[in-house]
Amino acid sequence: MSMKSIAAALILSSCLPVGPAWSQIATGEQEFQQLAAALKADDVERRSAINTCIAQGVGADPTGLAELMSLPVEKTAEAWCTRMTNGIAEGKLTLADINALNEGTLTPGARLVLTTPSEGK
């Protein structure tokens, strides 16, 4: 796995609303845009980031997240990781959306991404 995949997976897993500690996704808009461009440009990188995120899971109790996403709990990690990664790559999630999630706020943009199936997930 390349460094881009590792960085993307760490960023995605760090903004889980159910995680114990949240770190900053990017130091600024330019870094966030570079991440989005990398995920958009390379399907292998995007898939690798999604798979790494899925392997890390979405916390000890994903029930609330499953309810938000209208999914069974066992499908939550795959859907979260797919929707978040694709949302960033497709420009549907902004750095402000991610930072709001890190602060415990669900923006309209993040709600739309998390409640809309992506790649059938």
RAZI-V244614 format. One record per residue. N is the residue number from 1. PSI is psi as a letter, one per 20 degrees, with the letter a starting at -180 (NA if undefined). Layout:
BEGIN
n: <N/N>
psi: <PSI/PSI>
END
This chain:
BEGIN
n: <1/2/3/4/5/6/7/8/9/10/11/12/13/14/15/16/17/18/19/20/21/22/23/24/25/26/27/28/29/30/31/32/33/34/35/36/37/38/39/40/41/42/43/44/45/46/47/48/49/50/51/52/53/54/55/56/57/58/59/60/61/62/63/64/65/66/67/68/69/70/71/72/73/74/75/76/77/78/79/80/81/82/83/84/85/86/87/88/89/90/91/92/93/94/95/96/97/98/99/100/101/102/103/104/105/106/107/108/109/110/111/112/113/114/115/116/117/118/119/120/121>
psi: <p/r/h/g/g/g/g/g/g/g/g/g/h/i/k/p/i/j/q/h/p/p/r/p/h/q/i/r/h/g/g/g/h/g/g/g/h/g/h/h/h/o/h/g/g/g/g/g/g/g/g/g/g/g/h/h/a/k/r/h/n/j/g/g/g/g/g/g/i/l/q/q/h/i/i/g/g/g/g/g/g/g/g/g/g/h/g/g/h/j/j/h/p/r/h/h/g/g/h/g/g/h/j/j/p/o/r/h/g/g/g/g/g/h/j/p/q/p/k/j/NA>
END
